[in-house]
Amino acid sequence: MKKFLFLMVALFSAMTMHAKDDVTIKSGSLSEIKAAGSSKVFIVWDYSAATLEGKNVTEFLKEKGEDWVQAYPGELAEAEAEFAKTVNESKFVKVTTNKDEAQYIITIKAKNFDYGNTAASVIVGFGAGDAHLDAIVEFNKKGSKETLAVLDVDGVPGNGFGNERRRRNTYEELGEWVVKLIKKGK
């Protein structure tokens, strides 16, 4: 048993040593937003090319049943609100729901959301079974077609009991990454 436990700790340590960031700057810079300080941002969510667990959203929800179809819009709204709340808590940007007063537009283009496996999350832990989000995040100055920065979102994790909680946690984590990268101002 001790050997098994030691092996698991060693394996987990090796995996985390070589883990890459879940969100990286693909192009551009966030230094203008950081320098502006407490800028107002408007958030746009684009699900037009999104999939759920690699499947068309409508097809996936139909397979899961009518309760999933009914719950999905509320699930998105709650998760988006969690993202906005997390970003709004930073000293670098403040979220506004009025596009006219925003200085910057953040567009999140969702690619895929995987709900993960709750049982694996509970039994194994260490991130096993987490939900994951893949997306592209674009920062634009309002009124300009020029993109300031593009972030690559590659598997931001989220956990919790229930689909809604897992998605909220994932969006909260994405918000933390956005704030962290603005703070670095690269």
Buried (B, 14 or more C-beta within 10 A) or exposed (E): EEEEEEEEEEEEEEEEEEEEEBBEBEEBEBBBBBEBEEBBBBBEBEBEEBBBBEEEBEEBBEEBEEEBEEBBEEBBEBBBEBBBBBBBEBEBBBBBEEEEEBBBBBBBBBBBBBBBBBEEBEEEEEBBBBBBBBBBBBBBBBEEEEBBBBBBBBBBBBBBEEBBBBBBBBBBBBBBBBBEBBEEEE
